[in-house]
Amino acid sequence: MINNIRDAFIEMVKDSTWMDETSKGLAIEKNYSTEQLFFMNYGQIWCSKMTDANALNRVQTGVHSPGRFRVIGPPSNFAEFDRVFNCKPGQGNSRVNKCTVW
């Protein structure tokens, strides 16, 4: 069962048949690895635009954090993100003191 970004990443590494021909072409053309595409797709699925009023309403009434924070938090605490993008802890979206919940 996939419950979080770590589980999804591990499953993706085990089986890359999820990549369609367009993704494979992008990986070759832009020189991205399948692991980098995984994280770019993860960010893309949470991409959204809303008014300030809508965002405030979602924060006050919703059970999930806004997409922006769902994109920033998990990868910044995931060592595989650092490895895949060659980040040093504290650089960019990489935390020095990582928090692992799952």
Backbone as XML, in Angstrom:
<?xml version="1.0"?>
<chain id="A" units="angstrom">
  <residue number="1" name="MET">
    <atom name="N" x="0.839" y="-1.178" z="0.000"/>
    <atom name="CA" x="0.000" y="0.000" z="0.000"/>
    <atom name="C" x="0.886" y="1.245" z="0.000"/>
  </residue>
  <residue number="2" name="ILE">
    <atom name="N" x="0.531" y="2.201" z="-0.829"/>
    <atom name="CA" x="1.299" y="3.444" z="-0.922"/>
    <atom name="C" x="0.593" y="4.514" z="-0.103"/>
  </residue>
  <residue number="3" name="ASN">
    <atom name="N" x="1.284" y="4.971" z="0.947"/>
    <atom name="CA" x="0.694" y="5.951" z="1.850"/>
    <atom name="C" x="1.368" y="7.309" z="1.818"/>
  </residue>
  <residue number="4" name="ASN">
    <atom name="N" x="2.540" y="7.401" z="1.215"/>
    <atom name="CA" x="3.289" y="8.645" z="1.281"/>
    <atom name="C" x="4.306" y="8.699" z="0.143"/>
  </residue>
  <residue number="5" name="ILE">
    <atom name="N" x="5.017" y="9.810" z="0.064"/>
    <atom name="CA" x="5.973" y="10.006" z="-1.027"/>
    <atom name="C" x="7.096" y="8.972" z="-0.987"/>
  </residue>
  <residue number="6" name="ARG">
    <atom name="N" x="7.517" y="8.586" z="0.191"/>
    <atom name="CA" x="8.592" y="7.599" z="0.316"/>
    <atom name="C" x="8.146" y="6.254" z="-0.278"/>
  </residue>
  <residue number="7" name="ASP">
    <atom name="N" x="6.942" y="5.802" z="0.080"/>
    <atom name="CA" x="6.420" y="4.539" z="-0.464"/>
    <atom name="C" x="6.292" y="4.613" z="-1.984"/>
  </residue>
  <residue number="8" name="ALA">
    <atom name="N" x="5.766" y="5.735" z="-2.486"/>
    <atom name="CA" x="5.587" y="5.893" z="-3.928"/>
    <atom name="C" x="6.928" y="5.874" z="-4.650"/>
  </residue>
  <residue number="9" name="PHE">
    <atom name="N" x="7.922" y="6.535" z="-4.077"/>
    <atom name="CA" x="9.244" y="6.566" z="-4.688"/>
    <atom name="C" x="9.847" y="5.168" z="-4.749"/>
  </residue>
  <residue number="10" name="ILE">
    <atom name="N" x="9.755" y="4.437" z="-3.657"/>
    <atom name="CA" x="10.297" y="3.073" z="-3.608"/>
    <atom name="C" x="9.629" y="2.187" z="-4.650"/>
  </residue>
  <residue number="11" name="GLU">
    <atom name="N" x="8.315" y="2.284" z="-4.778"/>
    <atom name="CA" x="7.595" y="1.490" z="-5.776"/>
    <atom name="C" x="7.992" y="1.893" z="-7.189"/>
  </residue>
  <residue number="12" name="MET">
    <atom name="N" x="8.183" y="3.199" z="-7.414"/>
    <atom name="CA" x="8.577" y="3.672" z="-8.733"/>
    <atom name="C" x="9.955" y="3.135" z="-9.111"/>
  </residue>
  <residue number="13" name="VAL">
    <atom name="N" x="10.872" y="3.126" z="-8.156"/>
    <atom name="CA" x="12.217" y="2.619" z="-8.427"/>
    <atom name="C" x="12.166" y="1.140" z="-8.781"/>
  </residue>
  <residue number="14" name="LYS">
    <atom name="N" x="11.294" y="0.387" z="-8.118"/>
    <atom name="CA" x="11.160" y="-1.046" z="-8.384"/>
    <atom name="C" x="10.621" y="-1.320" z="-9.787"/>
  </residue>
  <residue number="15" name="ASP">
    <atom name="N" x="9.712" y="-0.463" z="-10.257"/>
    <atom name="CA" x="9.032" y="-0.738" z="-11.523"/>
    <atom name="C" x="8.805" y="0.556" z="-12.292"/>
  </residue>
  <residue number="16" name="SER">
    <atom name="N" x="9.603" y="0.792" z="-13.307"/>
    <atom name="CA" x="9.471" y="2.039" z="-14.069"/>
    <atom name="C" x="8.552" y="1.882" z="-15.290"/>
  </residue>
  <residue number="17" name="THR">
    <atom name="N" x="7.727" y="0.843" z="-15.341"/>
    <atom name="CA" x="6.810" y="0.679" z="-16.473"/>
    <atom name="C" x="5.713" y="1.745" z="-16.461"/>
  </residue>
  <residue number="18" name="TRP">
    <atom name="N" x="5.613" y="2.523" z="-15.379"/>
    <atom name="CA" x="4.629" y="3.600" z="-15.304"/>
    <atom name="C" x="4.934" y="4.708" z="-16.311"/>
  </residue>
  <residue number="19" name="MET">
    <atom name="N" x="6.171" y="4.787" z="-16.784"/>
    <atom name="CA" x="6.545" y="5.865" z="-17.696"/>
    <atom name="C" x="6.006" y="5.609" z="-19.093"/>
  </residue>
  <residue number="20" name="ASP">
    <atom name="N" x="5.201" y="6.549" z="-19.587"/>
    <atom name="CA" x="4.705" y="6.421" z="-20.946"/>
    <atom name="C" x="5.765" y="6.936" z="-21.927"/>
  </residue>
  <residue number="21" name="GLU">
    <atom name="N" x="5.490" y="6.823" z="-23.197"/>
    <atom name="CA" x="6.469" y="7.210" z="-24.225"/>
    <atom name="C" x="6.800" y="8.703" z="-24.171"/>
  </residue>
  <residue number="22" name="THR">
    <atom name="N" x="5.818" y="9.544" z="-23.864"/>
    <atom name="CA" x="6.071" y="10.985" z="-23.757"/>
    <atom name="C" x="7.058" y="11.268" z="-22.637"/>
  </residue>
  <residue number="23" name="SER">
    <atom name="N" x="6.855" y="10.630" z="-21.494"/>
    <atom name="CA" x="7.765" y="10.824" z="-20.360"/>
    <atom name="C" x="9.164" y="10.333" z="-20.689"/>
  </residue>
  <residue number="24" name="LYS">
    <atom name="N" x="9.247" y="9.192" z="-21.361"/>
    <atom name="CA" x="10.558" y="8.668" z="-21.742"/>
    <atom name="C" x="11.265" y="9.628" z="-22.686"/>
  </residue>
  <residue number="25" name="GLY">
    <atom name="N" x="10.511" y="10.194" z="-23.625"/>
    <atom name="CA" x="11.083" y="11.160" z="-24.560"/>
    <atom name="C" x="11.576" y="12.407" z="-23.847"/>
  </residue>
  <residue number="26" name="LEU">
    <atom name="N" x="10.798" y="12.891" z="-22.891"/>
    <atom name="CA" x="11.194" y="14.070" z="-22.115"/>
    <atom name="C" x="12.449" y="13.779" z="-21.320"/>
  </residue>
  <residue number="27" name="ALA">
    <atom name="N" x="12.511" y="12.611" z="-20.730"/>
    <atom name="CA" x="13.677" y="12.240" z="-19.937"/>
    <atom name="C" x="14.934" y="12.249" z="-20.806"/>
  </residue>
  <residue number="28" name="ILE">
    <atom name="N" x="14.831" y="11.745" z="-22.009"/>
    <atom name="CA" x="15.985" y="11.702" z="-22.907"/>
    <atom name="C" x="16.294" y="13.100" z="-23.441"/>
  </residue>
  <residue number="29" name="GLU">
    <atom name="N" x="15.261" y="13.814" z="-23.921"/>
    <atom name="CA" x="15.456" y="15.136" z="-24.528"/>
    <atom name="C" x="16.013" y="16.159" z="-23.539"/>
  </residue>
  <residue number="30" name="LYS">
    <atom name="N" x="15.473" y="16.169" z="-22.336"/>
    <atom name="CA" x="15.875" y="17.172" z="-21.338"/>
    <atom name="C" x="16.927" y="16.646" z="-20.371"/>
  </residue>
  <residue number="31" name="ASN">
    <atom name="N" x="17.325" y="15.409" z="-20.559"/>
    <atom name="CA" x="18.350" y="14.791" z="-19.721"/>
    <atom name="C" x="17.920" y="14.683" z="-18.250"/>
  </residue>
  <residue number="32" name="TYR">
    <atom name="N" x="16.657" y="14.314" z="-18.038"/>
    <atom name="CA" x="16.157" y="14.065" z="-16.686"/>
    <atom name="C" x="16.153" y="12.567" z="-16.426"/>
  </residue>
  <residue number="33" name="SER">
    <atom name="N" x="16.429" y="12.191" z="-15.209"/>
    <atom name="CA" x="16.328" y="10.777" z="-14.846"/>
    <atom name="C" x="14.870" y="10.460" z="-14.508"/>
  </residue>
  <residue number="34" name="THR">
    <atom name="N" x="14.538" y="9.188" z="-14.478"/>
    <atom name="CA" x="13.176" y="8.813" z="-14.078"/>
    <atom name="C" x="12.903" y="9.270" z="-12.651"/>
  </residue>
  <residue number="35" name="GLU">
    <atom name="N" x="13.929" y="9.265" z="-11.809"/>
    <atom name="CA" x="13.746" y="9.711" z="-10.427"/>
    <atom name="C" x="13.461" y="11.210" z="-10.366"/>
  </residue>
  <residue number="36" name="GLN">
    <atom name="N" x="14.128" y="12.001" z="-11.199"/>
    <atom name="CA" x="13.851" y="13.437" z="-11.237"/>
    <atom name="C" x="12.432" y="13.690" z="-11.748"/>
  </residue>
  <residue number="37" name="LEU">
    <atom name="N" x="12.030" y="12.935" z="-12.772"/>
    <atom name="CA" x="10.664" y="13.079" z="-13.295"/>
    <atom name="C" x="9.627" y="12.733" z="-12.233"/>
  </residue>
  <residue number="38" name="PHE">
    <atom name="N" x="9.920" y="11.763" z="-11.394"/>
    <atom name="CA" x="9.014" y="11.410" z="-10.310"/>
    <atom name="C" x="8.744" y="12.632" z="-9.436"/>
  </residue>
  <residue number="39" name="PHE">
    <atom name="N" x="9.800" y="13.310" z="-9.000"/>
    <atom name="CA" x="9.633" y="14.464" z="-8.122"/>
    <atom name="C" x="8.997" y="15.654" z="-8.841"/>
  </residue>
  <residue number="40" name="MET">
    <atom name="N" x="9.304" y="15.833" z="-10.120"/>
    <atom name="CA" x="8.671" y="16.924" z="-10.870"/>
    <atom name="C" x="7.172" y="16.653" z="-11.020"/>
  </residue>
  <residue number="41" name="ASN">
    <atom name="N" x="6.813" y="15.404" z="-11.265"/>
    <atom name="CA" x="5.401" y="15.050" z="-11.357"/>
    <atom name="C" x="4.715" y="15.234" z="-10.012"/>
  </residue>
  <residue number="42" name="TYR">
    <atom name="N" x="5.385" y="14.861" z="-8.947"/>
    <atom name="CA" x="4.821" y="15.036" z="-7.606"/>
    <atom name="C" x="4.476" y="16.508" z="-7.369"/>
  </residue>
  <residue number="43" name="GLY">
    <atom name="N" x="5.375" y="17.400" z="-7.754"/>
    <atom name="CA" x="5.100" y="18.829" z="-7.597"/>
    <atom name="C" x="3.962" y="19.293" z="-8.489"/>
  </residue>
  <residue number="44" name="GLN">
    <atom name="N" x="3.921" y="18.776" z="-9.697"/>
    <atom name="CA" x="2.906" y="19.194" z="-10.662"/>
    <atom name="C" x="1.490" y="18.820" z="-10.221"/>
  </residue>
  <residue number="45" name="ILE">
    <atom name="N" x="1.333" y="17.664" z="-9.608"/>
    <atom name="CA" x="-0.026" y="17.244" z="-9.239"/>
    <atom name="C" x="-0.627" y="18.124" z="-8.153"/>
  </residue>
  <residue number="46" name="TRP">
    <atom name="N" x="0.202" y="18.825" z="-7.379"/>
    <atom name="CA" x="-0.322" y="19.709" z="-6.334"/>
    <atom name="C" x="-0.391" y="21.158" z="-6.783"/>
  </residue>
  <residue number="47" name="CYS">
    <atom name="N" x="-0.064" y="21.427" z="-8.028"/>
    <atom name="CA" x="-0.063" y="22.785" z="-8.557"/>
    <atom name="C" x="-1.502" y="23.320" z="-8.597"/>
  </residue>
  <residue number="48" name="SER">
    <atom name="N" x="-1.693" y="24.514" z="-8.064"/>
    <atom name="CA" x="-3.026" y="25.117" z="-8.102"/>
    <atom name="C" x="-2.902" y="26.631" z="-7.976"/>
  </residue>
  <residue number="49" name="LYS">
    <atom name="N" x="-3.964" y="27.305" z="-8.324"/>
    <atom name="CA" x="-4.024" y="28.750" z="-8.186"/>
    <atom name="C" x="-5.398" y="29.076" z="-7.627"/>
  </residue>
  <residue number="50" name="MET">
    <atom name="N" x="-5.425" y="29.895" z="-6.575"/>
    <atom name="CA" x="-6.706" y="30.262" z="-5.979"/>
    <atom name="C" x="-6.625" y="31.662" z="-5.401"/>
  </residue>
  <residue number="51" name="THR">
    <atom name="N" x="-7.764" y="32.225" z="-5.162"/>
    <atom name="CA" x="-7.800" y="33.559" z="-4.567"/>
    <atom name="C" x="-7.375" y="33.465" z="-3.103"/>
  </residue>
  <residue number="52" name="ASP">
    <atom name="N" x="-7.000" y="34.593" z="-2.532"/>
    <atom name="CA" x="-6.622" y="34.616" z="-1.115"/>
    <atom name="C" x="-7.793" y="34.167" z="-0.239"/>
  </residue>
  <residue number="53" name="ALA">
    <atom name="N" x="-9.002" y="34.579" z="-0.611"/>
    <atom name="CA" x="-10.180" y="34.202" z="0.171"/>
    <atom name="C" x="-10.407" y="32.694" z="0.122"/>
  </residue>
  <residue number="54" name="ASN">
    <atom name="N" x="-10.248" y="32.097" z="-1.043"/>
    <atom name="CA" x="-10.415" y="30.657" z="-1.173"/>
    <atom name="C" x="-9.338" y="29.924" z="-0.370"/>
  </residue>
  <residue number="55" name="ALA">
    <atom name="N" x="-8.099" y="30.401" z="-0.462"/>
    <atom name="CA" x="-7.003" y="29.772" z="0.282"/>
    <atom name="C" x="-7.269" y="29.834" z="1.781"/>
  </residue>
  <residue number="56" name="LEU">
    <atom name="N" x="-7.715" y="30.989" z="2.268"/>
    <atom name="CA" x="-8.013" y="31.138" z="3.689"/>
    <atom name="C" x="-9.129" y="30.197" z="4.110"/>
  </residue>
  <residue number="57" name="ASN">
    <atom name="N" x="-10.164" y="30.082" z="3.298"/>
    <atom name="CA" x="-11.274" y="29.187" z="3.599"/>
    <atom name="C" x="-10.799" y="27.740" z="3.678"/>
  </residue>
  <residue number="58" name="ARG">
    <atom name="N" x="-9.952" y="27.339" z="2.759"/>
    <atom name="CA" x="-9.448" y="25.961" z="2.765"/>
    <atom name="C" x="-8.590" y="25.674" z="3.989"/>
  </residue>
  <residue number="59" name="VAL">
    <atom name="N" x="-7.784" y="26.659" z="4.387"/>
    <atom name="CA" x="-6.946" y="26.479" z="5.569"/>
    <atom name="C" x="-7.812" y="26.374" z="6.825"/>
  </residue>
  <residue number="60" name="GLN">
    <atom name="N" x="-8.852" y="27.175" z="6.888"/>
    <atom name="CA" x="-9.705" y="27.185" z="8.076"/>
    <atom name="C" x="-10.665" y="26.007" z="8.150"/>
  </residue>
  <residue number="61" name="THR">
    <atom name="N" x="-11.066" y="25.476" z="7.022"/>
    <atom name="CA" x="-12.086" y="24.426" z="7.032"/>
    <atom name="C" x="-11.615" y="23.071" z="6.518"/>
  </residue>
  <residue number="62" name="GLY">
    <atom name="N" x="-10.510" y="23.040" z="5.798"/>
    <atom name="CA" x="-10.039" y="21.796" z="5.193"/>
    <atom name="C" x="-9.268" y="20.925" z="6.170"/>
  </residue>
  <residue number="63" name="VAL">
    <atom name="N" x="-9.134" y="19.668" z="5.816"/>
    <atom name="CA" x="-8.384" y="18.730" z="6.657"/>
    <atom name="C" x="-6.956" y="18.532" z="6.157"/>
  </residue>
  <residue number="64" name="HIS">
    <atom name="N" x="-6.667" y="19.023" z="4.949"/>
    <atom name="CA" x="-5.331" y="18.860" z="4.373"/>
    <atom name="C" x="-4.649" y="20.213" z="4.237"/>
  </residue>
  <residue number="65" name="SER">
    <atom name="N" x="-3.325" y="20.193" z="4.292"/>
    <atom name="CA" x="-2.590" y="21.430" z="4.072"/>
    <atom name="C" x="-2.678" y="21.813" z="2.594"/>
  </residue>
  <residue number="66" name="PRO">
    <atom name="N" x="-2.526" y="23.098" z="2.302"/>
    <atom name="CA" x="-2.582" y="23.543" z="0.906"/>
    <atom name="C" x="-1.503" y="22.866" z="0.061"/>
  </residue>
  <residue number="67" name="GLY">
    <atom name="N" x="-1.778" y="22.747" z="-1.233"/>
    <atom name="CA" x="-0.872" y="22.071" z="-2.148"/>
    <atom name="C" x="0.558" y="22.562" z="-2.069"/>
  </residue>
  <residue number="68" name="ARG">
    <atom name="N" x="0.747" y="23.871" z="-1.954"/>
    <atom name="CA" x="2.109" y="24.417" z="-1.902"/>
    <atom name="C" x="2.928" y="23.768" z="-0.783"/>
  </residue>
  <residue number="69" name="PHE">
    <atom name="N" x="2.306" y="23.601" z="0.372"/>
    <atom name="CA" x="3.016" y="23.032" z="1.509"/>
    <atom name="C" x="3.151" y="21.517" z="1.407"/>
  </residue>
  <residue number="70" name="ARG">
    <atom name="N" x="2.243" y="20.900" z="0.667"/>
    <atom name="CA" x="2.344" y="19.463" z="0.428"/>
    <atom name="C" x="3.484" y="19.165" z="-0.533"/>
  </residue>
  <residue number="71" name="VAL">
    <atom name="N" x="3.836" y="20.149" z="-1.366"/>
    <atom name="CA" x="4.948" y="19.994" z="-2.302"/>
    <atom name="C" x="6.277" y="20.296" z="-1.621"/>
  </residue>
  <residue number="72" name="ILE">
    <atom name="N" x="6.315" y="21.305" z="-0.795"/>
    <atom name="CA" x="7.570" y="21.728" z="-0.164"/>
    <atom name="C" x="7.987" y="20.791" z="0.967"/>
  </residue>
  <residue number="73" name="GLY">
    <atom name="N" x="7.067" y="20.432" z="1.843"/>
    <atom name="CA" x="7.402" y="19.677" z="3.039"/>
    <atom name="C" x="7.985" y="18.290" z="2.821"/>
  </residue>
  <residue number="74" name="PRO">
    <atom name="N" x="7.240" y="17.362" z="2.240"/>
    <atom name="CA" x="7.753" y="15.994" z="2.122"/>
    <atom name="C" x="9.085" y="15.858" z="1.377"/>
  </residue>
  <residue number="75" name="PRO">
    <atom name="N" x="9.246" y="16.462" z="0.199"/>
    <atom name="CA" x="10.542" y="16.302" z="-0.464"/>
    <atom name="C" x="11.704" y="16.939" z="0.308"/>
  </residue>
  <residue number="76" name="SER">
    <atom name="N" x="11.435" y="18.034" z="1.013"/>
    <atom name="CA" x="12.518" y="18.696" z="1.751"/>
    <atom name="C" x="13.022" y="17.838" z="2.908"/>
  </residue>
  <residue number="77" name="ASN">
    <atom name="N" x="12.215" y="16.886" z="3.328"/>
    <atom name="CA" x="12.590" y="15.978" z="4.411"/>
    <atom name="C" x="13.005" y="14.599" z="3.906"/>
  </residue>
  <residue number="78" name="PHE">
    <atom name="N" x="13.142" y="14.447" z="2.602"/>
    <atom name="CA" x="13.400" y="13.144" z="1.999"/>
    <atom name="C" x="14.802" y="13.128" z="1.385"/>
  </residue>
  <residue number="79" name="ALA">
    <atom name="N" x="15.681" y="12.335" z="1.949"/>
    <atom name="CA" x="17.080" y="12.290" z="1.499"/>
    <atom name="C" x="17.201" y="11.919" z="0.022"/>
  </residue>
  <residue number="80" name="GLU">
    <atom name="N" x="16.266" y="11.127" z="-0.502"/>
    <atom name="CA" x="16.332" y="10.737" z="-1.913"/>
    <atom name="C" x="16.166" y="11.955" z="-2.829"/>
  </residue>
  <residue number="81" name="PHE">
    <atom name="N" x="15.397" y="12.946" z="-2.404"/>
    <atom name="CA" x="15.250" y="14.175" z="-3.181"/>
    <atom name="C" x="16.617" y="14.850" z="-3.317"/>
  </residue>
  <residue number="82" name="ASP">
    <atom name="N" x="17.346" y="14.932" z="-2.213"/>
    <atom name="CA" x="18.689" y="15.531" z="-2.234"/>
    <atom name="C" x="19.609" y="14.763" z="-3.180"/>
  </residue>
  <residue number="83" name="ARG">
    <atom name="N" x="19.580" y="13.447" z="-3.082"/>
    <atom name="CA" x="20.441" y="12.618" z="-3.917"/>
    <atom name="C" x="20.124" y="12.797" z="-5.395"/>
  </residue>
  <residue number="84" name="VAL">
    <atom name="N" x="18.839" y="12.749" z="-5.723"/>
    <atom name="CA" x="18.407" y="12.815" z="-7.117"/>
    <atom name="C" x="18.764" y="14.155" z="-7.763"/>
  </residue>
  <residue number="85" name="PHE">
    <atom name="N" x="18.642" y="15.246" z="-7.006"/>
    <atom name="CA" x="18.933" y="16.569" z="-7.554"/>
    <atom name="C" x="20.294" y="17.112" z="-7.110"/>
  </residue>
  <residue number="86" name="ASN">
    <atom name="N" x="21.079" y="16.257" z="-6.472"/>
    <atom name="CA" x="22.428" y="16.624" z="-6.046"/>
    <atom name="C" x="22.423" y="17.871" z="-5.154"/>
  </residue>
  <residue number="87" name="CYS">
    <atom name="N" x="21.512" y="17.898" z="-4.190"/>
    <atom name="CA" x="21.414" y="19.016" z="-3.238"/>
    <atom name="C" x="22.171" y="18.677" z="-1.968"/>
  </residue>
  <residue number="88" name="LYS">
    <atom name="N" x="22.741" y="19.681" z="-1.383"/>
    <atom name="CA" x="23.361" y="19.521" z="-0.073"/>
    <atom name="C" x="22.338" y="19.962" z="0.970"/>
  </residue>
  <residue number="89" name="PRO">
    <atom name="N" x="22.303" y="19.322" z="2.138"/>
    <atom name="CA" x="21.371" y="19.762" z="3.180"/>
    <atom name="C" x="21.515" y="21.266" z="3.446"/>
  </residue>
  <residue number="90" name="GLY">
    <atom name="N" x="20.366" y="21.936" z="3.453"/>
    <atom name="CA" x="20.348" y="23.379" z="3.652"/>
    <atom name="C" x="20.327" y="24.161" z="2.350"/>
  </residue>
  <residue number="91" name="GLN">
    <atom name="N" x="20.521" y="23.481" z="1.234"/>
    <atom name="CA" x="20.529" y="24.122" z="-0.070"/>
    <atom name="C" x="19.154" y="23.989" z="-0.716"/>
  </residue>
  <residue number="92" name="GLY">
    <atom name="N" x="18.616" y="25.077" z="-1.215"/>
    <atom name="CA" x="17.327" y="25.038" z="-1.899"/>
    <atom name="C" x="16.221" y="24.489" z="-1.012"/>
  </residue>
  <residue number="93" name="ASN">
    <atom name="N" x="15.571" y="23.439" z="-1.493"/>
    <atom name="CA" x="14.450" y="22.839" z="-0.765"/>
    <atom name="C" x="14.894" y="21.716" z="0.169"/>
  </residue>
  <residue number="94" name="SER">
    <atom name="N" x="16.166" y="21.633" z="0.473"/>
    <atom name="CA" x="16.674" y="20.558" z="1.325"/>
    <atom name="C" x="16.872" y="21.039" z="2.758"/>
  </residue>
  <residue number="95" name="ARG">
    <atom name="N" x="16.273" y="20.338" z="3.681"/>
    <atom name="CA" x="16.444" y="20.686" z="5.100"/>
    <atom name="C" x="17.719" y="20.072" z="5.651"/>
  </residue>
  <residue number="96" name="VAL">
    <atom name="N" x="18.312" y="20.765" z="6.610"/>
    <atom name="CA" x="19.480" y="20.239" z="7.299"/>
    <atom name="C" x="19.032" y="19.149" z="8.260"/>
  </residue>
  <residue number="97" name="ASN">
    <atom name="N" x="18.059" y="19.456" z="9.090"/>
    <atom name="CA" x="17.518" y="18.490" z="10.067"/>
    <atom name="C" x="16.224" y="17.923" z="9.509"/>
  </residue>
  <residue number="98" name="LYS">
    <atom name="N" x="16.332" y="16.782" z="8.893"/>
    <atom name="CA" x="15.164" y="16.171" z="8.252"/>
    <atom name="C" x="14.255" y="15.500" z="9.286"/>
  </residue>
  <residue number="99" name="CYS">
    <atom name="N" x="12.973" y="15.563" z="9.014"/>
    <atom name="CA" x="11.961" y="14.965" z="9.876"/>
    <atom name="C" x="11.342" y="13.794" z="9.128"/>
  </residue>
  <residue number="100" name="THR">
    <atom name="N" x="11.446" y="12.605" z="9.674"/>
    <atom name="CA" x="10.864" y="11.423" z="9.041"/>
    <atom name="C" x="9.723" y="10.908" z="9.908"/>
  </residue>
  <residue number="101" name="VAL">
    <atom name="N" x="8.525" y="10.935" z="9.344"/>
    <atom name="CA" x="7.346" y="10.484" z="10.088"/>
    <atom name="C" x="7.007" y="9.045" z="9.722"/>
  </residue>
  <residue number="102" name="TRP">
    <atom name="N" x="7.021" y="8.715" z="8.453"/>
    <atom name="CA" x="6.613" y="7.381" z="8.020"/>
    <atom name="C" x="7.796" y="6.480" z="7.936"/>
  </residue>
</chain>
